[in-house]
Amino acid sequence: MGLSTGNFKILFLQGGAVPQLGIMILSGVLKEHGFSTDVLSLDIENDNILENILELTPEVVACSVMTPEFYQFKDVLASVKRRRPETFVVVGGAHPTFFPDIIFTEDSIDAICIGEGEYALLELVTSLRKRVLDVNIKNLWVKQNGKIIKNEVRDLIQDLDSLPYHDRDVFSKRYPSRGKGIAKVMMSRGCPYNCSYCYNKGMREIYSGKGSWLRHYSSERVIEELKDVKRKYPLKWVAFMDDTFNSNKKRLNEFLKLYKKEVDIPFICQLRVDAADEGQIELLKQSGIERISIGIEHGDEEYRKRVLYKKVTNKQLCKFGEWVKKRKIRLFTFNILGFPDETLDMVFSTIEINSKMQPELAVTNFLTPYPGTDIYEYAKNLDALSDDFDFSKFEGNNDPDYNSKGRLNKIEIKNPNMQKIVSLRCFFMLLVWYPWLKPFVKLLIYVPHNPIYEIIWRITGTYRIYWKYAEGAEKREYFKRMFLLK
């Protein structure tokens, strides 16, 4: 394979410009065993990414890839292999976990990792450092002499406390201005719910018989890691990245009391509305909560239950909104538009429930029906997948966070109302604030999506929040993006 000895370096590649917890924990495990790690962001490096990778001369390039990013990653990896064929390329994350056959179609990929990657990657690079490729590592599919060796997944890591702290240095040293003042952390892995648009159900099936899917760090372990971060970095707030922060009420209550005493930094989290009560919201407030995010997804209660498998009622949503508003906690909601059989009235129902709750931001994404999810089967049975449906070319949703080029990404669902829904999405936040605009917007949505509508959404939507809480150069950058100047 021609791999060098000595300072054996693993280079992580990521999409997006903010630190990723997955890479931090992988890097932490590798550094604990004497490996050198670094990271590059495709979004930050842009056209310089290939030369910067080659300049670092890594023995291994490791990527954690979501499906909407894969088309971007595979071109970069192909270029790396052409210029430096001895580099070993391993790809993990959601995309290869659910679509492992990419190892057959992409010549640039030497191995793929299915599911959790901490110990699979450690065993892989340990063997490569010894100049002997171990092809029998659980969780990996590996190429060897033109053949693919497929290994089963290992048991899930049950004792999360046994893992090292997240290696935040790997990102902060490379990009010191990105994610500054923010500490991402997780109290748990997994989610107990079965939403039809989410990957959790599929992950549980992959790991059937391999241990509990929902696992928690101990409260003491999370607190100690946060105290360590607090000592090393100037922190403004903590972001808990758990799928469902309140998946275990008793454990959360114990943690919050300890957090207030030992850490006491404003934090944000994502809650499940039907797992919350007013006492929990009050405890969150007392503990320093700054912002809560929740998934509404759809305003039609019956449709939400029948199609999305989300048994949250509108009454629960409105009551939750009252609890949060009473305590002056910032609220974000997540909403999905463009279902196969969605009518304009159904979209307006999603706007109306948001209007009743009055969030600071209502994030709207168009449905992406990932193969392997129940919502994909629902769309397929309705013959509502786009005529050129190809999951390998997904660009993802249409929130400006994913689309900085001032254009609308491809929508994978056929719906006779789609053109109007696309235009309506641009007025979503305006209607949340000012419901009396509805008659005017009903006329405006007959005009197809255009740069003026996009600017309206950016000024009222996600980029407004980015700009509001950014500082210095970032503030100027987001201002330009709001007006499609960049």
C-alpha positions in Angstrom: 0.0 0.0 0.0 3.0 2.3 0.3 2.0 3.8 3.6 4.6 5.7 5.5 5.7 5.0 9.0 6.4 7.5 11.8 3.9 10.2 12.4 0.9 8.4 11.2 -1.8 11.0 10.4 -5.5 10.7 9.9 -7.3 13.6 8.2 -11.0 14.0 8.8 -13.0 15.7 6.0 -16.4 17.3 6.8 -19.1 19.3 5.1 -20.3 22.4 6.8 -18.4 25.1 8.6 -19.2 24.3 12.3 -17.4 21.7 14.5 -18.9 18.2 14.3 -19.2 16.1 17.5 -18.8 12.9 15.5 -15.3 13.9 14.3 -14.4 15.2 17.8 -15.1 11.8 19.5 -13.3 9.8 16.7 -10.3 12.1 17.0 -10.4 11.8 20.8 -10.3 8.0 20.6 -7.4 8.0 18.0 -5.3 10.6 19.9 -5.7 8.5 23.1 -3.9 5.7 21.2 -1.1 7.9 19.9 -2.4 8.9 16.4 -2.1 12.3 14.9 -5.3 13.9 13.6 -6.4 16.9 11.6 -9.6 18.2 10.0 -10.6 20.1 6.9 -14.0 21.5 6.0 -15.0 21.3 2.3 -17.2 24.4 2.8 -14.5 26.5 4.3 -11.7 25.4 2.0 -13.8 25.6 -1.2 -11.6 25.4 -4.3 -8.5 24.9 -2.2 -9.6 21.7 -0.6 -7.6 19.2 -2.8 -4.3 21.0 -2.6 -4.7 21.4 1.2 -5.4 17.7 1.6 -2.3 16.8 -0.5 -0.1 19.3 1.4 -1.0 17.5 4.7 0.0 14.1 3.2 -2.3 12.0 5.4 -2.0 8.3 5.5 -5.8 8.0 6.0 -8.6 10.3 4.9 -11.8 9.6 6.9 -15.1 11.2 6.1 -18.4 11.2 8.0 -21.0 11.8 5.3 -24.8 12.5 5.2 -26.6 11.7 2.0 -27.1 15.3 0.7 -23.3 15.8 1.0 -22.2 12.7 -0.8 -22.2 14.0 -4.3 -19.8 16.8 -3.1 -17.5 14.4 -1.2 -17.1 11.8 -3.9 -15.6 14.2 -6.4 -13.0 15.4 -3.8 -12.1 11.8 -2.9 -11.7 10.8 -6.5 -9.3 13.7 -7.0 -7.3 12.7 -3.9 -7.0 9.1 -5.2 -5.8 10.3 -8.6 -3.1 12.5 -7.2 -2.1 10.3 -4.2 -3.4 6.7 -4.7 -1.6 5.4 -1.6 -3.9 7.4 0.6 -6.4 5.1 2.3 -10.0 6.4 2.2 -12.7 5.3 4.7 -16.2 6.7 4.6 -18.6 6.5 7.5 -21.8 8.3 8.7 -25.4 7.9 7.7 -25.0 7.6 4.0 -22.7 4.5 3.9 -24.6 3.0 6.8 -27.8 2.9 4.8 -26.3 2.6 1.3 -23.1 0.5 1.8 -23.1 -0.5 -1.9 -21.3 2.8 -2.7 -18.1 0.9 -2.0 -18.8 -1.1 -5.3 -19.4 2.0 -7.4 -16.8 4.4 -6.1 -13.2 3.5 -6.9 -11.9 6.1 -4.5 -13.3 4.4 -1.4 -11.2 1.7 0.2 -13.6 1.0 3.2 -16.9 2.0 4.5 -18.1 2.0 8.1 -21.6 1.1 9.1 -22.9 2.5 12.3 -20.7 3.6 15.2 -17.2 4.2 14.1 -15.0 4.7 17.2 -13.5 1.3 17.6 -13.8 0.2 14.0 -11.7 3.2 12.9 -9.2 2.6 15.7 -8.7 -1.0 14.7 -8.4 0.0 11.0 -5.7 2.6 11.5 -3.9 0.4 14.0 -3.6 -2.3 11.3 -2.6 0.2 8.6 0.1 1.7 10.9 1.6 -1.8 11.1 1.4 -1.9 7.2 -1.0 -4.9 7.3 -4.6 -4.2 6.3 -7.0 -6.1 8.6 -10.1 -6.9 6.5 -12.0 -8.6 9.3 -13.0 -5.6 11.4 -16.6 -5.4 12.6 -18.7 -2.5 11.2 -16.4 -2.3 8.1 -16.7 -3.3 4.5 -13.2 -3.4 3.0 -11.7 -3.7 -0.5 -8.9 -6.2 -0.9 -7.6 -7.5 -4.3 -10.7 -6.6 -6.1 -13.0 -8.2 -3.6 -15.3 -6.7 -0.9 -15.1 -8.2 2.6 -18.4 -7.5 4.4 -18.2 -7.7 8.2 -21.1 -7.6 10.6 -21.8 -4.8 13.0 -20.4 -5.0 16.6 -22.4 -4.5 19.7 -23.4 -0.9 20.5 -21.2 1.0 23.0 -23.3 0.7 26.1 -20.9 2.4 28.5 -20.6 5.8 26.9 -18.6 7.0 29.9 -15.8 4.7 28.8 -15.1 7.0 25.8 -12.6 9.8 26.0 -13.6 13.5 26.0 -14.4 15.0 22.6 -11.3 16.3 21.0 -12.3 20.0 20.5 -8.7 21.0 19.8 -8.7 19.3 16.4 -11.2 21.8 15.1 -10.3 24.9 17.2 -6.6 24.7 16.1 -7.6 24.5 12.4 -10.5 27.0 12.5 -10.2 29.1 15.7 -12.9 31.6 14.7 -15.5 28.9 13.9 -17.8 27.8 16.7 -16.1 30.2 19.0 -17.8 30.5 22.4 -20.0 27.4 21.8 -19.6 23.9 23.3 -21.5 21.1 21.7 -22.2 18.1 23.9 -24.5 15.1 24.1 -26.0 13.4 27.1 -27.3 10.5 25.1 -27.2 8.5 21.8 -30.3 7.3 20.1 -33.9 8.2 20.2 -36.9 6.2 21.4 -39.4 7.4 18.8 -40.3 6.2 15.3 -40.9 9.3 13.2 -41.5 8.2 9.6 -39.0 10.7 8.1 -36.1 9.8 10.4 -33.3 7.3 10.4 -33.7 6.1 14.0 -36.0 3.2 13.2 -33.6 1.9 10.5 -30.6 2.2 12.9 -32.4 0.1 15.4 -33.0 -2.6 12.8 -29.4 -2.6 11.8 -28.4 -3.1 15.4 -31.1 -5.6 16.3 -29.8 -7.8 19.1 -26.7 -5.7 19.5 -27.7 -3.7 22.6 -29.9 -0.9 23.6 -30.2 1.9 21.0 -30.9 4.6 23.5 -28.0 5.1 25.8 -26.9 7.9 28.2 -23.7 9.3 29.6 -23.8 9.7 33.3 -24.7 13.2 34.5 -21.3 13.4 36.4 -19.4 12.5 33.2 -21.1 15.2 31.1 -20.6 17.8 33.9 -16.9 16.9 34.2 -16.3 17.2 30.4 -18.1 20.6 30.3 -16.0 21.8 33.2 -12.9 20.8 31.3 -14.1 22.7 28.2 -15.0 25.7 30.4 -11.4 25.7 31.7 -9.9 25.6 28.2 -12.1 27.8 26.2 -14.2 31.0 26.7 -17.8 29.8 26.6 -20.9 31.8 26.0 -23.3 28.9 25.8 -23.7 25.1 25.6 -25.5 23.3 22.8 -27.0 19.9 23.8 -27.2 18.0 20.5 -29.3 15.1 21.7 -32.2 14.0 19.4 -34.5 14.2 22.4 -33.0 16.0 25.4 -35.9 15.0 27.6 -36.1 11.3 26.7 -35.6 10.4 30.3 -37.4 12.8 32.7 -35.8 11.6 36.0 -32.3 11.6 34.6 -32.8 15.1 33.1 -34.1 16.5 36.4 -31.0 15.2 38.2 -28.7 16.5 35.6 -30.2 20.0 35.5 -29.7 20.6 39.2 -26.1 19.5 38.9 -25.5 21.6 35.8 -26.8 24.8 37.5 -24.5 24.2 40.4 -21.3 23.1 38.5 -21.5 24.8 35.1 -24.1 27.5 35.0 -23.7 28.6 31.4 -26.7 29.4 29.2 -27.7 26.4 27.0 -29.9 25.3 24.2 -31.6 21.9 23.5 -34.2 20.1 21.5 -37.2 18.7 23.4 -40.1 16.3 22.6 -43.3 18.2 23.4 -45.3 15.1 24.5 -42.5 14.2 27.0 -42.5 17.7 28.6 -44.5 19.3 31.4 -44.6 22.8 32.9 -42.5 21.7 35.8 -39.8 20.6 33.4 -39.8 23.9 31.6 -39.6 25.8 34.8 -36.6 23.7 35.9 -35.0 24.3 32.5 -35.5 28.0 33.0 -34.0 27.9 36.5 -31.0 26.0 35.1 -30.2 28.6 32.4 -32.0 27.5 29.3 -31.7 30.1 26.5 -33.5 28.4 23.6 -35.6 25.4 23.0 -36.1 23.7 19.7 -39.1 21.4 18.9 -40.4 19.5 15.9 -43.9 20.5 14.9 -43.3 19.1 11.3 -47.0 19.6 10.3 -50.0 21.6 11.4 -52.6 19.0 10.6 -52.9 16.9 13.7 -54.4 13.8 12.1 -51.9 13.9 9.2 -49.0 14.3 11.7 -50.1 11.2 13.5 -51.1 9.0 10.5 -48.2 9.8 8.1 -45.4 11.1 10.3 -46.0 8.7 13.2 -45.8 11.7 15.6 -48.5 11.5 18.2 -48.2 15.1 19.4 -51.5 17.0 19.5 -52.1 20.7 18.6 -53.4 21.2 22.1 -50.1 19.9 23.5 -48.2 22.2 21.2 -50.1 25.3 22.2 -49.8 24.5 25.9 -46.1 24.0 25.4 -45.9 27.4 23.7 -47.6 29.0 26.6 -45.2 27.5 29.1 -42.2 28.7 27.1 -43.6 32.2 26.4 -44.5 32.7 30.0 -40.8 32.2 30.9 -39.5 34.3 28.0 -37.5 31.4 26.6 -36.5 31.6 22.9 -38.3 29.0 20.8 -37.4 27.5 17.4 -39.7 25.1 15.6 -39.0 22.7 12.8 -41.5 22.2 10.0 -41.7 20.1 6.8 -43.3 21.2 3.6 -44.1 19.5 0.3 -45.6 16.1 1.3 -47.0 14.1 -1.7 -50.7 14.7 -0.9 -50.3 18.0 0.8 -52.8 20.7 -0.1 -52.3 24.5 0.3 -54.8 24.5 3.2 -52.6 21.9 4.9 -49.5 24.1 4.6 -51.5 27.1 6.0 -52.4 24.9 8.9 -48.7 24.5 9.7 -48.3 28.2 9.5 -51.3 28.7 11.8 -50.1 26.4 14.6 -46.7 28.3 14.5 -48.5 31.6 14.6 -50.3 30.5 17.8 -47.0 29.5 19.4 -45.0 32.6 18.2 -41.5 31.1 17.8 -38.5 33.3 17.3 -37.8 31.2 14.2 -39.9 28.6 12.3 -37.5 26.6 10.2 -39.0 25.1 7.1 -37.5 22.3 5.1 -38.9 20.5 2.1 -39.5 16.8 2.5 -36.5 14.6 1.4 -37.8 11.0 1.3 -34.7 9.0 2.2 -34.8 5.4 1.0 -35.2 3.1 4.0 -37.6 5.4 5.8 -41.4 4.9 6.1 -42.1 8.3 4.5 -40.1 7.1 1.4 -42.4 4.0 1.1 -45.4 6.3 1.6 -44.3 8.6 -1.3 -43.4 5.6 -3.5 -46.8 4.0 -3.0 -48.4 7.3 -4.1 -46.2 7.4 -7.2 -45.0 10.8 -5.9 -41.2 10.4 -6.2 -39.7 12.8 -8.8 -39.3 11.3 -12.2 -35.5 11.5 -12.0 -35.3 10.4 -8.4 -31.7 9.5 -7.5 -30.7 9.4 -3.8 -27.0 9.6 -4.8 -27.6 13.2 -6.0 -29.7 14.5 -3.2 -29.0 18.1 -2.3 -31.0 18.0 0.9 -33.6 20.4 2.1 -34.1 24.0 1.1 -33.3 26.0 4.2 -30.8 28.8 3.4 -28.4 27.1 5.8 -27.9 24.5 3.1 -28.3 26.7 0.1 -26.0 29.7 0.0 -26.1 30.1 -3.8 -29.4 31.9 -3.9 -31.2 29.1 -5.7 -33.7 26.4 -4.8 -32.4 22.9 -4.4 -34.0 20.1 -6.3 -37.3 18.8 -4.7 -37.7 15.0 -4.8 -41.5 14.9 -4.4 -44.2 15.4 -7.0 -47.2 17.4 -5.9 -49.5 19.4 -8.1 -49.3 22.3 -5.7 -45.5 22.3 -5.4 -44.9 25.6 -7.2 -47.2 27.4 -5.0 -45.8 25.7 -1.9 -42.3 26.7 -2.9 -43.4 30.4 -3.1 -45.5 30.1 0.1 -42.4 28.9 2.0 -40.8 32.4 1.4 -43.7 34.1 3.3 -43.8 31.5 6.1 -42.4 33.7 8.9 -44.2 36.8 7.8 -47.5 34.9 8.1 -46.5 33.5 11.5 -46.0 37.1 12.7 -48.8 38.7 10.7 -51.7 36.3 9.9 -53.7 39.1 8.4 -51.4 39.0 5.4 -52.9 35.6 4.3 -55.3 37.0 1.6 -52.4 38.8 0.0 -50.0 35.9 0.1 -52.7 33.6 -1.4 -52.4 35.8 -4.5 -48.6 36.1 -4.4 -48.0 32.4 -4.4 -49.2 32.2 -8.0 -45.9 33.8 -8.8 -43.1 31.2 -9.0 -40.1 31.3 -6.6 -37.8 34.1 -7.5 -34.9 36.1 -6.0 -37.2 38.7 -4.5 -39.1 36.0 -2.6 -35.8 34.3 -1.6 -34.6 37.6 -0.1 -37.9 38.0 1.8 -37.4 34.5 3.4 -33.8 35.2 4.2 -34.5 38.5 5.9 -37.3 37.0 7.9 -35.9 33.4 8.3 -32.8 31.6 9.3 -30.2 34.2 8.1 -32.0 36.8 10.2 -31.1 34.7 13.3 -27.6 34.1 12.1 -27.1 37.8 11.6 -28.7 38.7 14.9 -26.4 36.6 17.0 -23.2 36.8 14.9 -20.3 39.1 15.6 -17.9 41.1 13.5 -17.0 39.6 10.1 -19.6 36.9 10.4 -22.3 39.5 10.8 -21.2 41.2 7.6 -21.1 37.8 5.9 -24.7 36.9 6.8 -25.9 40.4 5.8 -24.5 39.8 2.3 -26.1 36.4 2.2 -29.5 37.7 3.2 -29.5 40.0 0.2 -28.0 37.4 -2.2 -24.8 39.4 -2.4 -22.7 36.3 -1.8 
